[in-house]
Amino acid sequence: MSNIDFRTTAPQPPRADQIPSALTSSGAMRFWLAVVLTGIGTGVGAAALTRLLQIVQRLMWGGSGTDILDAATRPQRLYGRNAAAGEKILNNHNPP
């Protein structure tokens, strides 16, 4: 067996490179700017992926792209597209 030390250590004092506690701390503006830019980037990415999902829904199921339940009422269209996609995948992986 390996020698693992399970003793607890005393709490360490905060390091200078941790999250700044006030805007007047050194590096605080850079830290909070990174937080804000990360939030903006995340929001823009989520909006872009949501738009991509709507485009794919519109192309695959027709309609507005925002109400997939309307398209689900016409299952024969969906079955045909799924069968065609499956055939294409099988043909790409098993050429004649």
Secondary structure, DSSP 8 states (H G I E B T S, - for coil): ---------------TTS--SSTTSTTHHHHHHHHHHHHHHHHHHHHHHHHHHHHHHHHHH-TTSS-HHHHHT-HHHHHHHHHHHHHHHHHHHS--
